[in-house]
Each structure stands twice: as structure tokens, then as C-alpha cells.
Amino acid sequence: MSKLAVAILGLGRSGASVGLALRRYMKKGGKHLFDIVGYDVSSDAEKQAQKMGAIDRIEHRVSEAVAGRDIIVLALPADELKAAYKTSASAARDGTVILDLATLKRPSLAWAAELLRPDQHVIGLTPVLNPRYLFDNNVTTENAQEDLFDQATMLLTPAPSSAKEAVDLAFNFCAILGSPARFLDPLEHDALLTFTEGLPALLGVALFQTLLHNPGRGDMQRFTGSAFGVLTRPLHDLHPDALRDEWLANRDILSRALEDFIRTLQTMHTLIQQGDRAGIEALTGSAAEAYEVWVNHRFNDDWDKEKRPDINLGQTMMGSLLGNRLSDRLFGKNDNEKQ
């Protein structure tokens, strides 16, 4: 049975859920064992992740967390990512595979190309969550779940220079977490995630900013409900610098998405201002019908599915990438089998 050393940087819901999914895999008798180190800028998140069993131990410095690790999982906000790449480049060993869970992949892949050594490999990895949690936007450590990635998909965005063996490892790692993988070009990935992740967060900030400039903001803030809280939650979960960095790193796609959204708002504004009952009914009716179709597809996972390669959890990386010793561990070979 092979044993792999994993570092998880960022212990919010996604990062801690990776650890819990690996723990579940081991409890079910998986072929690999994982030694999991965790790091987060928040000591409370670190302690909670360890208490939940998502990590084996805590390291309070990125350099110590990544040293000697086979796999590094980056589940960090945008404003912490570049520094993590810079530290990993010097502190992580050759052959390390970095799995980057960042919302945007183009910035991460650019930093990887700039900072990492040739024998360090990065693969973009984006979890599409279990539909069970589709309407749950609590991304704190306490809300981590071992099945967060089940019944969904992992989006893989390898860099052009990614070694095949690193891609194979990422592909199999997704299966261990509970999700099949689908490959996307980084630009296509960021365009899709702009509408499903980036734009909703921006709209929440815009709504709160609008409230702040309203003369009735005092009473409005006092009597807010769950709809307001859900939409504006990114201001609670993300540091302003993370929002800033993500918006600026994706300004080309985000600005076009905003233009599309503004046009929709203008249409809705005109319909409401003119009291166009039929127009409003047509707009809300068509949206509701399409929404129902989307929810059904999302929960049933019955989209048109392309044929995917078979997953072999016993073979993930070749000796040419990380050396024969680690390759044997990944293949699950013991000393007698190697002779």
C-alpha cells in the first residue's frame, strides 16, 4: 500500500473537504494512504480542520507545509496565491504536483510558469459541487463535507507544459475525491466561472454598495433577511484584497459579462418602469422554465456526457516524473513485488 504526503493550503470548506474525502477513501480501504498537513492564515480554521479529521497536523508556515510533500492542494483566496507559488517554488521538492483550486486558472498558470522550477508541476482543478449543497453558500471550515464533490464533476485545466504523469495523477485524484474529471482550456474555464462564480460575488458587493448610498440604509440594514445575506456573503468570506485581485486578474472577461448583465438590467428596468405586465410575465416565465430545466439536470447529472478515459486508481504517476521510489508507492508495490 502506497503512502502519499499531501499539503492542503487553505482550510475553508473546499480545502477541508478535500482532506475529509481523502480520509473517507482510506477508511473504505483505498489503495493509497495519505499523510495530510494543513495550513491556513486563520489559526481557528487550522484547529477546526484538525478537530474534524480533515488534516493530520498543522503547519503555520507555507514553507514548512509544502516541504517534502508529494501533492500540494491550493485552496487559497486570490490575494494569497502568488505568494504561495513563490514559496512553493523554493521550499517544495522536485516532482511535486500542485493542484490549484482557484476560481480563475489563467493567473495561477501564469505564476506557475514564472515561478516554479521545471520539475514542479501544476494542474488547475475546479470542483463542481455535489448538488446536495447547491443552495448552501456557507464556505467556512465548519461546513466542510466528505461528500462535497460527489455526484458532480472536477474541471481540469493543465498548463501546456504539464507532464502527462502529473495530469494522470490529477485525474485519478479527482476520482478519489468522488468526481469524474473533465478537461477545459484555461480561457474557456475562466469564461465559464466568471458567470457562475465571479459575477454573483460582484453583484453581492454592488448590492451592498448601493444600499450604503441609499438614504434609508439604516432601516434597510436593520431589517435584512436571508436573500440579502446570501447574495452579499462574499463580503464576509473574502478579504477585500482577494476580491480586488480576482476582478483585476479577470477584467477582460468580467467586463464583458458585466456588459451583458447591464443590458439585461436595462431591459428589466424598462419593463418595470413602463408597467409592461405581459413583458414582465414573458421574462420571468421563460427564466423560471429554464431554471427548472437547469435544476433537474444539475441534480440528476444527466447532461450529455462525453466518453471519458477509464480511471485506474492503482497507477497515477510514472517513475520518470517523481523517481522510481515514489512511483512504486503510487503503484502500491511492496518490496517483494519490486524484486
C-alpha positions as CSV (number, residue, x, y, z in Angstrom):
1,M,0.0,0.0,0.0
2,S,1.5,3.4,-1.0
3,K,1.6,6.4,1.2
4,L,1.5,9.9,-0.2
5,A,2.4,13.2,1.6
6,V,-0.2,15.9,0.9
7,A,-0.3,19.5,1.9
8,I,-3.6,21.5,1.9
9,L,-3.1,25.2,1.8
10,G,-6.4,26.9,2.7
11,L,-8.7,25.2,5.0
12,G,-12.1,26.7,4.2
13,R,-14.9,24.4,3.0
14,S,-13.2,23.3,-0.2
15,G,-9.8,22.6,1.3
16,A,-11.1,20.9,4.4
17,S,-13.5,18.8,2.3
18,V,-10.5,17.5,0.2
19,G,-9.0,16.3,3.5
20,L,-12.3,14.7,4.6
21,A,-12.7,13.0,1.2
22,L,-9.2,11.5,1.4
23,R,-9.9,10.3,4.9
24,R,-13.1,8.6,3.7
25,Y,-11.2,6.9,0.9
26,M,-8.7,5.5,3.3
27,K,-11.5,4.3,5.7
28,K,-13.0,2.4,2.8
29,G,-9.8,0.5,2.2
30,G,-8.4,2.6,-0.7
31,K,-5.1,1.5,-2.2
32,H,-3.3,4.7,-1.0
33,L,-2.6,6.2,2.4
34,F,-2.4,9.9,2.7
35,D,-0.4,11.9,5.3
36,I,-2.1,15.3,5.3
37,V,-0.6,18.5,6.5
38,G,-2.8,21.7,6.7
39,Y,-2.1,25.4,6.6
40,D,-4.4,28.4,6.8
41,V,-3.8,32.1,7.6
42,S,-6.6,31.6,10.2
43,S,-5.5,29.6,13.2
44,D,-9.1,28.9,14.0
45,A,-9.6,27.3,10.6
46,E,-6.5,25.2,11.2
47,K,-7.7,24.0,14.6
48,Q,-11.2,23.2,13.3
49,A,-9.9,21.3,10.3
50,Q,-7.7,19.2,12.6
51,K,-10.6,18.6,15.0
52,M,-12.8,17.4,12.1
53,G,-10.1,15.0,11.0
54,A,-9.5,16.7,7.7
55,I,-5.8,17.0,8.4
56,D,-3.3,15.1,10.4
57,R,-1.3,18.0,11.7
58,I,-0.9,21.8,11.3
59,E,2.0,23.8,9.9
60,H,1.8,27.5,10.5
61,R,4.2,28.4,7.6
62,V,3.7,27.7,4.0
63,S,7.3,26.7,3.5
64,E,7.1,24.1,6.2
65,A,3.7,22.8,5.0
66,V,5.0,22.2,1.4
67,A,8.4,20.8,2.2
68,G,8.7,17.2,1.2
69,R,5.1,16.9,0.0
70,D,4.2,14.8,-3.0
71,I,1.0,16.7,-3.6
72,I,0.1,20.3,-2.7
73,V,-3.5,21.4,-2.8
74,L,-4.0,25.1,-3.1
75,A,-7.4,26.2,-1.8
76,L,-6.4,29.8,-1.2
77,P,-8.1,33.2,-1.9
78,A,-6.7,35.2,-4.9
79,D,-4.6,37.5,-2.8
80,E,-2.6,34.7,-1.2
81,L,-1.9,32.6,-4.3
82,K,1.1,34.3,-5.8
83,A,3.0,34.2,-2.5
84,A,2.1,30.5,-2.2
85,Y,3.6,29.8,-5.6
86,K,6.7,31.8,-4.8
87,T,7.2,29.9,-1.5
88,S,6.5,26.5,-3.1
89,A,9.0,27.1,-5.9
90,S,11.8,27.3,-3.3
91,A,10.5,25.1,-0.5
92,A,8.8,22.2,-2.4
93,R,10.9,19.5,-3.8
94,D,11.3,18.4,-7.5
95,G,8.4,16.3,-8.7
96,T,5.8,17.9,-6.5
97,V,2.4,18.2,-8.2
98,I,0.4,21.3,-7.3
99,L,-3.4,21.1,-7.6
100,D,-4.8,24.6,-7.8
101,L,-8.4,25.1,-6.8
102,A,-8.5,28.8,-7.5
103,T,-11.6,30.2,-9.2
104,L,-9.5,31.6,-12.1
105,K,-6.9,29.5,-13.8
106,R,-5.1,31.9,-16.1
107,P,-3.4,33.9,-13.3
108,S,-2.3,30.7,-11.5
109,L,-0.9,29.1,-14.6
110,A,1.0,32.3,-15.4
111,W,2.5,32.4,-11.9
112,A,3.4,28.7,-12.2
113,A,5.2,29.4,-15.5
114,E,7.1,32.3,-14.0
115,L,8.0,30.9,-10.6
116,L,8.0,27.1,-10.5
117,R,11.0,25.0,-11.4
118,P,10.7,22.8,-14.4
119,D,10.3,19.6,-12.3
120,Q,7.4,21.1,-10.3
121,H,4.0,20.6,-12.0
122,V,0.7,22.5,-11.6
123,I,-2.8,21.4,-12.7
124,G,-5.8,23.6,-12.3
125,L,-8.6,21.8,-10.6
126,T,-12.1,23.3,-10.1
127,P,-14.7,21.3,-8.1
128,V,-18.3,21.4,-9.2
129,L,-20.1,20.7,-6.0
130,N,-22.4,17.9,-5.1
131,P,-26.0,19.1,-6.0
132,R,-26.9,18.4,-2.4
133,Y,-25.1,21.6,-1.5
134,L,-26.2,23.6,-4.5
135,F,-28.1,26.1,-2.4
136,D,-25.6,26.2,0.5
137,N,-23.2,29.1,0.3
138,N,-21.6,28.7,3.7
139,V,-17.9,28.2,2.7
140,T,-16.5,28.1,6.3
141,T,-14.4,25.2,7.6
142,E,-17.2,24.1,9.8
143,N,-19.3,23.4,6.7
144,A,-16.8,21.1,5.1
145,Q,-18.2,17.7,4.0
146,E,-16.6,14.4,2.9
147,D,-19.1,14.1,0.0
148,L,-18.9,17.8,-1.2
149,F,-17.5,16.6,-4.5
150,D,-19.7,13.6,-5.1
151,Q,-22.2,13.3,-8.0
152,A,-20.6,16.2,-9.8
153,T,-17.5,16.9,-11.9
154,M,-14.0,18.2,-11.5
155,L,-12.7,20.6,-14.1
156,L,-9.1,20.1,-15.0
157,T,-7.1,22.8,-16.7
158,P,-3.5,21.6,-17.2
159,A,-0.8,24.0,-18.3
160,P,0.5,23.5,-21.8
161,S,3.8,22.3,-20.3
162,S,2.2,19.9,-17.8
163,A,3.7,16.5,-17.8
164,K,1.4,13.7,-18.7
165,E,2.1,11.9,-15.5
166,A,1.0,15.0,-13.5
167,V,-2.2,15.1,-15.5
168,D,-2.8,11.4,-14.8
169,L,-2.3,12.0,-11.1
170,A,-4.8,14.9,-11.1
171,F,-7.3,12.8,-13.0
172,N,-7.1,9.9,-10.5
173,F,-7.0,12.3,-7.5
174,C,-10.4,13.6,-8.7
175,A,-11.8,10.1,-8.7
176,I,-10.5,9.6,-5.1
177,L,-12.4,12.7,-4.1
178,G,-15.6,11.3,-5.7
179,S,-15.8,13.2,-9.0
180,P,-15.1,12.3,-12.6
181,A,-12.8,14.8,-14.4
182,R,-13.5,16.9,-17.5
183,F,-10.8,18.9,-19.3
184,L,-11.1,22.6,-20.1
185,D,-8.9,25.1,-21.7
186,P,-7.9,27.8,-19.1
187,L,-9.6,30.6,-21.1
188,E,-12.8,28.6,-21.6
189,H,-12.7,27.7,-17.9
190,D,-12.3,31.3,-16.7
191,A,-15.1,32.5,-19.1
192,L,-17.5,29.9,-17.6
193,L,-16.6,30.5,-14.0
194,T,-16.9,34.3,-14.4
195,F,-20.7,33.9,-14.9
196,T,-21.2,31.2,-12.3
197,E,-18.8,32.4,-9.5
198,G,-17.2,35.8,-10.3
199,L,-20.3,37.7,-11.4
200,P,-22.5,36.6,-8.5
201,A,-19.9,37.7,-6.0
202,L,-19.5,41.1,-7.7
203,L,-23.3,41.6,-7.7
204,G,-23.4,41.0,-4.0
205,V,-20.8,43.7,-3.4
206,A,-22.7,46.0,-5.8
207,L,-25.9,45.5,-3.9
208,F,-24.4,46.3,-0.6
209,Q,-22.6,49.3,-2.1
210,T,-25.9,50.5,-3.5
211,L,-27.5,50.1,0.0
212,L,-24.8,52.2,1.6
213,H,-25.7,55.2,-0.7
214,N,-29.4,54.9,0.0
215,P,-30.9,57.5,2.4
216,G,-32.8,54.7,4.1
217,R,-29.8,52.5,4.6
218,G,-30.1,52.4,8.4
219,D,-33.5,50.8,8.4
220,M,-32.6,48.6,5.4
221,Q,-29.6,47.1,7.2
222,R,-31.7,46.6,10.3
223,F,-34.4,44.6,8.5
224,T,-32.3,42.5,6.1
225,G,-33.2,38.8,5.5
226,S,-31.7,35.7,4.1
227,A,-32.0,36.7,0.5
228,F,-29.8,39.7,1.2
229,G,-27.4,37.8,3.4
230,V,-26.9,35.0,0.8
231,L,-26.2,37.4,-2.0
232,T,-23.8,39.7,0.0
233,R,-22.0,36.9,1.8
234,P,-18.8,37.2,-0.3
235,L,-18.0,40.3,1.7
236,H,-17.9,38.1,4.8
237,D,-16.0,35.2,3.3
238,L,-13.4,37.0,1.2
239,H,-10.9,39.7,2.1
240,P,-11.4,42.9,0.0
241,D,-7.9,42.3,-1.4
242,A,-9.0,38.9,-2.7
243,L,-12.0,40.4,-4.5
244,R,-9.8,43.2,-5.9
245,D,-7.2,40.8,-7.2
246,E,-9.7,38.4,-8.8
247,W,-11.6,41.2,-10.5
248,L,-8.4,42.8,-11.9
249,A,-6.9,39.4,-13.0
250,N,-10.1,38.7,-14.9
251,R,-11.0,42.2,-16.0
252,D,-11.3,41.3,-19.7
253,I,-13.9,38.6,-19.3
254,L,-15.6,40.1,-16.3
255,S,-16.1,43.4,-18.0
256,R,-17.9,41.7,-20.9
257,A,-20.0,39.7,-18.5
258,L,-21.0,42.9,-16.8
259,E,-21.9,44.5,-20.1
260,D,-24.3,41.5,-20.8
261,F,-25.8,41.8,-17.3
262,I,-26.2,45.6,-17.6
263,R,-28.2,45.1,-20.8
264,T,-30.4,42.6,-19.1
265,L,-30.9,45.0,-16.2
266,Q,-31.8,47.8,-18.6
267,T,-34.4,45.6,-20.2
268,M,-35.9,44.8,-16.9
269,H,-35.8,48.4,-15.8
270,T,-37.7,49.4,-19.0
271,L,-40.3,46.7,-18.5
272,I,-40.9,47.7,-14.8
273,Q,-40.8,51.4,-15.4
274,Q,-43.4,51.1,-18.2
275,G,-45.6,48.7,-16.2
276,D,-45.4,46.2,-19.0
277,R,-47.2,43.3,-17.4
278,A,-47.0,41.0,-20.5
279,G,-43.3,41.7,-20.9
280,I,-42.5,41.0,-17.3
281,E,-44.5,37.8,-17.4
282,A,-42.7,36.7,-20.5
283,L,-39.3,37.4,-19.0
284,T,-40.0,35.8,-15.6
285,G,-41.9,32.9,-17.1
286,S,-39.1,31.9,-19.6
287,A,-36.5,32.3,-16.9
288,A,-38.5,30.1,-14.5
289,E,-38.9,27.4,-17.1
290,A,-35.3,27.4,-18.0
291,Y,-34.3,27.4,-14.3
292,E,-36.4,24.3,-13.6
293,V,-34.7,22.5,-16.5
294,W,-31.3,23.5,-15.2
295,V,-32.1,22.4,-11.6
296,N,-33.3,19.0,-12.8
297,H,-30.2,18.5,-15.0
298,R,-28.0,19.6,-12.1
299,F,-29.5,17.2,-9.6
300,N,-29.8,14.3,-11.9
301,D,-26.4,14.9,-13.6
302,D,-27.9,13.8,-16.9
303,W,-26.1,16.2,-19.2
304,D,-24.8,14.9,-22.4
305,K,-21.7,13.1,-21.3
306,E,-18.6,12.7,-23.4
307,K,-16.7,9.4,-23.2
308,R,-14.1,9.7,-20.5
309,P,-10.9,7.6,-20.1
310,D,-11.1,4.7,-17.7
311,I,-9.7,5.6,-14.2
312,N,-7.0,3.3,-12.8
313,L,-6.6,4.3,-9.1
314,G,-3.6,2.0,-8.9
315,Q,-1.4,3.9,-11.3
316,T,-1.1,7.6,-11.1
317,M,2.5,8.8,-11.9
318,M,5.4,7.3,-13.6
319,G,8.9,7.0,-12.3
320,S,10.2,9.4,-14.9
321,L,8.3,12.2,-13.1
322,L,9.0,11.6,-9.4
323,G,11.5,8.8,-9.3
324,N,11.1,5.1,-9.1
325,R,10.7,5.0,-5.3
326,L,7.7,7.3,-5.4
327,S,6.3,5.6,-8.5
328,D,6.4,2.3,-6.6
329,R,4.5,3.9,-3.7
330,L,1.9,5.3,-6.1
331,F,1.5,1.9,-7.8
332,G,1.1,0.3,-4.4
333,K,4.0,-2.1,-4.9
334,N,5.8,-3.6,-1.9
335,D,9.5,-4.6,-1.8
336,N,8.8,-8.2,-2.8
337,E,6.9,-7.1,-5.9
338,K,9.8,-4.8,-7.0
339,Q,12.3,-7.7,-6.9
